Amino acid sequence: MSKRTIQVGSLKGDGAIHGAPTGIFEDLYHFLVTSSWPALIGLIAAAFTLANLLFATGYYFDHGIENARTGSFADMFFFSVQTMATIGYGKMEPVTLFSNILVSIEALTGLLALALMTGLVFSKFSRPTARVRFSRYVVIGPRDGVHSLMIRAANLRANRIVEADMHVVLARQEVTAEGDGIRRLYDLTLTRSRSAMFALSWTAVHQIVEGTPLFGHTRESMANCAAEIIVSIIGLDETFSQTVHARHTFELDEIVWDARFADVLVLHPDGSRSVDYRRFDEVETLIPVK
């Protein structure tokens, strides 16, 4: 029986998928919404310029715009801009049937484009996001007398994420009984996977005891199976009353053994608390690493 190989990139970041349609027009809306603001504005400006160049070319060859300078493509272009944006300064106007038809088509195009761009920009601007910061490292060390994996996260906004859920997964490469390589995911149970009000810092703890996916693992064994730790948080932003989420992937060199996180919680004299982000990524080694 022939074998078919499906290649999937690393889970770090968004990964890479080979063989699937990846063109912009395969999912244009998703591409535009997830693009950066500079990229989106640049694409809109490019589309606007291109459309006006096409209409200006039609006006230029028809010579049907009154008060335009003879042979001036610039006048045709700026007349097209005025028409598409429904400005209409009144200095230039179409006088031939063909130019009037072009103006009608361009006016309709401008109205449709305005409606589409308004919806797109609003969707992108109003898309809820979480400002959750994950520590640079995860640590493995003792916690409450139990060898544990610890992950630190913080809510950078001055509000709360209500009913926040954290999900931690171990991803590692394995070989099936048939000899096929496969990427398998294992849920890592946390001592507390839900926070009623995620406001400051959250250190999630997975106890590495017998029967858990990490039990018996060493640095070498995790390196051999290309292990990664995947973390996701989902909850309700109390300010926007919308669901927000954050995710992060820790690779092997971001897992520190026999260590613990430096204390970042500061208690003030008035009883309030804050997080010292200057020490957020610091870890304290408990046993010298050989």
N, C-alpha and C positions, 0 to 999 in steps of 0.2 A: 504494500500500500504506500503510495507516495505521501510525502509530508509537505505541508505548506507552512512556511515560516512567517509569522506576523511580528514585525519589529515595533517595539514601543519604547520611547525614550525614557530617561530617568524621571522619577517622580518629582525631582527637584524642580520648582517653578511650575510651569505649565506642561512640561514634557514635550515630546515630539512624536507625531504619528505619521508613519510612512504608508503611502498607498491610498489614503483617503483624500477626497476632494478638499483642497485647501485654498482655492481661489477666493478673492475678495467677494465676488458676486455670488458665491455659493451660499453665503449668509451675510448679506450686505448690512442689514440692520444691526446684527450683533457686532459686526466689525466696526461700524461707526460709533455705536454706543460705548464700546470698550476701548476705543482709540483715545489717546491723550487729547487734551484740549487744543494744544498747538497743532497736532495732526488733523483734528477735525476741522478747525478753522481754516487750515491750509487747504484741505480738500474742498471745502465749501467755496473758498475764494477761487480755486482753480476751476471748479465746475462753473461758477458764475462767469469767469473770464472767458472760458471756452464757449459757453452758450452765446455770449454777446459777440464773440468773434464770428461765429457761424451766421448769426442774424445780420451782423454788419456786412458780411460778404455778400449776402443776398441784396441788401440795400445798395451796396456799392455798384454791383453790376446792373441793377435796375435803373439807377439814376432817378429814382422817384421820390427823393426827399427834398422838399422846397426849402430854400434859404441855406442849404448846405453848400460848402465850398466845392467847386468842381474838382473832382479827382482826389478829394480828401477822405481817406479811409478813417482817419481819426474822427471826423464829424459823424461818419456812419456808426462808428463804434459807440460814441457817447450818446448818439440818438438812441441806439439800441439799449444802452444802460438806462436812459430816461424812461424808455417804454417799459422795460422789464420791471423797473422799480416804481412804475406808475407816478413818476415825478412830473413830466410834461411841462417844461418851462415855457413852451409856446413859441420858441424861436424857429424851430424846425417842425415840419409836418409832412406826412405822406400825401402824395398827389396822384399816384398811379394805382391801378387796381392791384397789381402784384404787391406793391409796398404796403397797401392797406391790408391785404391778406396776411402778409408777414407780420404786421403790427398786431393783428387779431390773434394770430398763433402765439406770438411772443407774449402778449398780455396774459393769455390763458396759461402759458408756461410759467410766467412770473408768479401768478396767483397760486398755482399748484406747488411750485417750488417753495414759496413763502410758507404755505401750510405745512409742507413736509419738513422743512428746516425748523419751523417753530416747534413742531411735535418732537423732533429729534433732539433739539437743544434742551427742551424742557425735560424730556425723559432722562437725558444724561445729567442735567443739573440736579434733578430731584432724586436720582438713584441713591438709596441709602447705603452708607458705608460705615464700617466700624474702624475706629482708630485704636486698634489693639496692638500693643508692642510685645513681641516675644523676646526672651533673652537670647543672647548670642549662642549660648550653650545649654544643653540639658546635662544634668549630673546624675551619677549613680553612686550612692553612698548610704550610710545608715540613717534611718528616720524612725523614731520611736522603737529603736532596737531591731528594726527589720531592714534588710538590704533592699533599697528602693530606687526607682527611677523618678526623678523630680523635674518638673517643667514649670518655668516661671512665665507669667503673662501679666500685663498691666493695661488698664483702660486709660488712655491718654486724655479722654474728654472729661470735663468737670461735671459729669452726670453719671448715671448708672445704666448698666445693661441688665434688664430684669429677666429672671429665670434663665440665666446663661448656662448653656450645656457645653461641656468640653468632651471631645472624643479623641482618643489617642490610639494610633494604629502602628504596629510594627510591620514593615514591608521587608521581605527578604526573598532571595533567589533560592529556589529548590529544584530538585529533579524528581519527577514522578517515577512510579514503578516501571513505566514503559520507556524511561530514559529521556523524556522530554523536559526541557527547561521551562520553568513556570515561575511567575512572580506571585507570591502568596501574601495575603494581608491577614494579620491577627490583631484582634481587639485587645487592648491593654486596659484591664479594669482599674479604675481609680478609686481611692478611698473616699473621695468626694468629687463626683463628676458634675454636680450642679451647684450653682451659686445663685441664691435668691436675689442678691443685689451685687453685681460685679462692678465695684467702684474704683478700687485702688489696685492692689496687687493680688495675684492669685497664684499660689504654688500648688500645682497638682501633683499627687503622689501615687505611683503605682508600685505596690509591694511585690518584689521579685521572690516569690515563694514557689515551692514545688507544685508543678502543674500549670504554671504560667509560661507564656511563650518565651520570656527572657531568661527563664531559669536555666542555669548551666552555661549560659553564654559568656564568652570572654571577648576581649578586643580582637583577638585573632579570629575567633569563630564568626564574629559579626562582620569582620572584613572579608572573610571567605565567602559569605553569602550576600555581600553588598547590601547590608541592612540599612534601613532608614527609619526614622521616627516621624510620623505624620500627625499633626495636631490641627484640630479644627474647633472653633468656638462659634456658637450660634445663640442669639438671644434677642430680646425686644428692647430697642432703644427707647428709654422713657421720654426723651424729648420729642422725637418724631413719631413715636408709637408705631414704628415699623421694624420688621425683622432685619437684623444685620448679622454679618458673619465675618470671620477672619480665619485664615489658615496659614500654616507654616510647615516646612519640612526640614528636619535636622539630619544631616549626613553624618557619616562615621566620625569625621574629624571634628564634629561639633558635639560629640558625646564625651564628657569628662568623667573618668572613673575615680572612685575613692575620693569624692569631693562633696562640698555642699555650697549652697548659694550664700553670698554675703548678705547680711541683714540690711534691708533698704527702708524698712518702715520706721518713721520718725514720729514719736509721741511728743506733742507740744504741751506746755504748762496748762493751757486751757482745756486740755483733754482731747483736742482735735488731733488727727493723724494726717500724715502726708508721706509721699514716696520720694526718696532721694535717688533720682535717676542717674546720678553720677556713679553709683555703685551697682546699677541694675544688672550689668553684664559680668560683674565680678564673681569669681568662684574661689573658695578656700579649699586647698588640698589637705586632706586628712592624713593620707599616707603617701610618702614620696613615690612618684611614678618612676619605675625603672625603665 
